[in-house]
Amino acid sequence: MAVQPTYPRYIKSIEYASMTSLLQDFRRALEHESGGYIHQLDNINAAMILSDLCVFLGLSNENRRKILGVQAASFIDSVMSKSDKLPVKH
């Protein structure tokens, strides 16, 4: 049986409020980047969203890769390396 830490209720409330605020900010960033509302986004790749969320939350690259898993992390790496090679138009 796993030992579950116990925290006073107000600490949990602060954690939930902070996470809620961070996730709202993440949604707003997605909407801003896409130019539309979150429910209108098509063809969303879950690995990309999860990777972006990890970066948004300030997780290290090592932890982001752990969360994504080997295959998804490799996929993200390949996508990012392709986008780095795209010509920039001014």
Secondary structure by P-SEA (a helix, b strand, c coil): cbbbbbccaaaaaaaaaaaaaaaaaaaaaaaaaacccccccccccaaaaaaaaaaaacccaaaaaaaacaaaaaaaaaaaaaaaaccccc
